[in-house]
Structure formats: C-alpha cells, structure tokens
Amino acid sequence: MDTASSGKSSPLHVRTPLIPSNALSSACSQQVLLKLENTQPSGSFKIRGIGHYIQKSIGKGCDHVVSSSGGNAGMAAAYSSKILGVPATIVIPKSTPSVMISKLEEEKANVIVHGEVWDMAHKKAEALAEDEKCCLVHPYDHPDIWEGHSTIVDEILEQSPERPAAIVTSVGGGGLLCGILKGLHRLGASDIPVVIMETEGAHCLRAALDAGKPVSIGDITSIAKTLGALCVTQGVFSLKEGIQLSSNVISDKQAVEACISFADHHRMLVEPSCGAALAAGYSGVIHGLIDSNFIKKKGPIVFVVCGGNIVSLDNIVSWKKQFNIN
C-alpha cells in the first residue's frame, strides 16, 4: 500500500510532535500548536516528500540519486539515499555555505559545486541524471513529492485535540504548500484555511497570485535563501481551488525577529525561511486575520515549523547585529 495515500508514516520520515506554544498562543489570543518538522532526521519537512519520491523511483529501477540543492532538499536526498543504500550526487551552487558541504558529505553524498545560482546547478544535475537509471530529485516540483508532504496533514488532524482553525506555513517554491493542499483535499478538510507566509525578495507565490499564473521574480534578495525559488510551481494553482488562502509578505527583519523569539521561547534554532511562518504570530498577521474573519473558528491554529539546516548560534548573533535587534 502507498504510504502517503494511506496516511501511514514512511520508513524515512518520523511522526513529528504537535505541541502547544504558550508564547504564540498569547501573541495570537488563540491556542497555537506547533508541528515540529525541525525534528525530522534530515532537519526539515523535505524528507517526507523527497524520501517518498526516491523510494518510488528506486522501485522503478533508479540506482543513483542526483539532486540540485545545497539546502534542506539536498539534505533530504542525501539522507534518503544513504538509508536506502544508493549513491547520491548533490550539485550545489557556489553560494551554498561551506558548512552544508560538510553536512552533505556526512550523509555520504558526492558533492559537486557548480554555477553561481541554483538554476545553473540544476542544469548540471539534469545533465548528470540523463542516464535512465538515475533519478533527478527536484527540490519541490513533482506530484510524488507533494504526495509525500501531504502526510503532514494526516498527522495534524490525528494529533490536534480539535479541528484546526487554520494552518500556517512558509512558502518557497510551493512543494510543502502543495502537500498541505493535497492532504486537505484528500482528507475532506478543505474547509481549513491556509495562511501563507513569504519574505520580501523571495515572494514568488505572491507574485504568481497577483499575476494569475507562475511568474519569475527575477532575483532572490531575501535573507531567507531556502525560500529562494524564482518561480512557484504550477501545482499550487491546480490544488488551491476550494481552499481559502491568505498570502502575506513580511520583511527579513520580521522573519529574523521571529527566529530569535522562537529560540528564546522554545530553545530551538530555525532558519529565517521558517521564521517567516512564525512571524505570522509574532508580528500580528494572525490577529488581523481573526479580526477580518478569515480565521472563523476558535480551534487551534497550527504553525508548521518547517525546520532548516543553515542556522547556528553564530548566525543568530550575526542576524541580530545586521538588523539592529536588541
């Protein structure tokens, strides 16, 4: 039986905790629950979809995994490949922090540095994956990846004491959002609204919604580099019908402030890409959505803590100085 469509956990991802947050509940004046995807073995939610995709690909004859991400998707591909016993080649752009090379190599991946930006690295990965026995792992754009990500909704509905009033998530290229939308449709929960958070300079979903179709934002200028997709997947437009979405764009400073507050309140470090979702609570976005009646129910608001591998205490200190945060 297919693990994602049945709602059962894949052997590669774990069932993550759904815990209450007193601080965010107070900030939102409504109960907040945190879905802790930062506790996944690869460090982020990406293992759900990418692990599922690689498992299905191996079942079809894949014997070598190729990925084009030096971030959370690359870590998920490298971890999955190691566990499943197939070699992995991860192509990363020159902009990838050196610490990620070490992390990828710890997962036994072969790391190739190519190009200035992800698009160039991805073209190299596409060339390497031309062998029919190679499987090319896109960071977010494939229905099997969305299917794997959709298991997060199964867990949220099983773990939440009441039906959630809303689900809050960060959005980069749209893989996690597609998974959430797919899960809500599959489980008959399309009445649960989704609050979407992006940072200025990595706002490809807002640009797409404004244009009525996926469009390129041209360049990534946000500090939230793991939200750094120039264009959102078309899958969002295929899956969003019948589900209420609230698209919100915040500043880098607000995302970083949320990371710092979250570290203080929950003793966990997350990237600004994850901080974007948390900022919905800390910066007052949720209050506005309650006041406008977008969030209509008094059930818990679930924040997806998507995780992240490119964060350290040194990063937090540096960001505080960069944005003059006390």
C-alpha angles and dihedrals in degrees: 000000000000108000097212098047092046093050093237121134119263116235087246103054129050131226100257125214123262105208135174121251115210092189096052092039088057092046092050097037087228133080113281124198123194121218100207104213087155086079093065113119092248092047099253147044090269092091090070097063102024093046090050092048093050092048091053091046092052088051087057093051105275112152101170128045121212122188134175103209132098091189137060095319092052091050091051091049093047094047093046092049092050093050092046093046101241126122119255131205116196117195113201133182121244090253091069112112113252091236088068092057089058092047092050092048090051085061088056094251125149105236123207120186111211135159135356097268139026094262090062092046090050093053089053090049090050090054092049091049096054089104106099091231092057121090117212112214113207112202093238117341112097133088092231089056091051089048090056093046090052090073088079088072092052089056096044092053092045095047102039114095089218135018105282118254090214143343118231121204143163117238130211116152091348104253096124092042090052089051092051092047091047091050093048091052094045093050097044092248101120089127090075108095122224124222111208122203128194136162126239107265093030097055101124094140094053089048090050094047090049091050095041091235140049111290133172119253089206100227141019110239099160125104087230093086095168087063085055105124114136091208132025120233119265086232090082090064092048094051105035096075112116095014123100113235129190112198115202130178120199136179126266088245092058091050091050092046088054091051090052095046090047091051090051094046101038105019092235129122119222135170123257087253086066091038088063090069093043089051088067086075102033096045098046101254091126092050089055092049091050091049091049090049093240086124100049106167131072094224122114121295109226118214116197107221092203095187130215143216101213100076136096140157088266090055091051092051091047093049091049090056093043093055098033093241116167 
